[in-house]
Amino acid sequence: MKHLQLGGGLDVSRLGLGCMGMSAYYEGFGDDAESTRTIHRARDLGITLLDTAEVYGPFRNEELVGRAIAGRRDDYVIATKFGQLSHRGNDVVRELDSSPANIRIAVEGSLRRLGIDHIDLLYQHRVDPSVPIEETVGELAKLNEEGKVLHIGLSEAKAETIRRAHATHPITALQSEYSLWTRDPEDDVLPVLRELGIGLVAYSPLGRGFLTGQITKPSDLPSDDFRSTIPRFSEDNFAKNFRIVDEVKAVARDVGATPAQVAIAWLYAQGDDIVPIPGTTKVSRLEENAVAESLVLTDEQVSRLNAIRPPVGDRYADMSSIDR
């Protein structure tokens, strides 16, 4: 597996592993044994970047990752996130909180659950409008000086916020949804990231599974699956959006690959500063995704995929926490 350097010289594999679905939100989570095998297989394949967050579970995903990496911590680059949980005494409330005091509590909890003495890459999970970004990043800079956090990241931040944060302390990476299903970062965010030398970590590069073609109708999702709440998966929008899958499948047939591999290869074609982190709970899917590194799309194929019209519907039922 090839490697690249995100901002600040953080060395990561070209492909990462999103761990969220192992513990929350999607159908089929909870098989910790298979999830652990997947994390171990990732390292066998040269995939070093593991992505988690305190809110996944909450806490359960960090605990799972911590158990999986025990005794092999140096094999991985561990990224986690704070800011969607507010720690108030003995209570934990699900709301945005990037105050310095809350950051301290969150980081100590993440270190404990992960069983590590430092976090390689710590993201602010969502921008907290009640706390100036300079104040939040200033506290993260202190944690960096203390050696508890090696690199600082943001998630779903707009260009202006990224500039202000980077002026306070160098930002290593922005994590945002980016795929053939969601191309929001292209207009304003990606140019700023490239100007400042900040990497982009692309979550949901397979469109939350939509781009794989494995979900053929809304009823394929159980009612308790997070995706059933997303407007793009609604009964009204699903059929309209499936044209995107048809285009990806057509290219996949041309190159003898799976739709998932084509979707990841398309992201690779967008630049060497982009790291997709598809999530999976299964070794077989991880192995399938890893093959995308050897898949080279022609300019004509990339252009065909670039020409796909955006999907119908928002990517979350509530977009209020996205910094726009």
Secondary structure, 3 states (H helix, E strand, C coil): CCEEEEHHHEEEECCCEECHHHCCCCCCCCCHHHHHHHHHHHHHCCCCEEECCCCCCCCHHHHHHHHHHCCCHHHCEEEEEECCCEEECCEEECCCCCCHHHHHHHHHHHHHHHCCCCEEEEEECCCCCCCCHHHHHHHHHHHHHCCCEEEEEEECCCHHHHHHHHHHCCCCEEEEECCCCCCHHHCCHHHHHHHHCCEEEEECCCCCCHHHCCCCCHHHCCCCCHHHHCHHHCHHHHHHHHHHHHHHHHHHHHHCCCHHHHHHHHHHHCCCCEEECCECCCHHHHHHHHHHHHCCCCHHHHHHHHCCCCCCCCCCCCCCCCCC
